[in-house]
Amino acid sequence: MVGLSVTKIHLFRDENVNFLICIGFMQKNELLLTHRE
């Protein structure tokens, strides 16, 4: 049971990191687009 909960925490953390990276990437793209105009 402990192993399962640890794995869940690891998966959750990875998803959060991926989510933050996605948001950062989108914001960077928006900045680049606004600079181009």
N, C-alpha and C positions, 0 to 999 in steps of 0.2 A: 504493500500500500504506500509506503514511504517513497519507493522508487517511482510509482505512478505520479504522485503529487509533485515530486521534483521534476519529472519530465514535463508535466503540465506547465510548471513555472518557467522552465526553459523555453518551451514552445511559445508561451505568452510573451516572454521577454523578446524573443526573436521577432515575433509578429510586430511588437511595439517598435522595435528598432527599424524594421522594414517600413513600417507606416511613417515614422519620423523622417526616414531617408526620402520616401516618396514625397512627403509634404515639402521638404527642403528643396528637392529637385524641381518640383512644380513652381515654387516661389522663385527659384533661380531662373527658370525659363520665362516666367512672367516679367522679371526684371530685364532680361535680355530683350524680350519683345518690346517692352516700353522704351528701352534705350534706342532700339532700331528706328522707332517712329520719330 
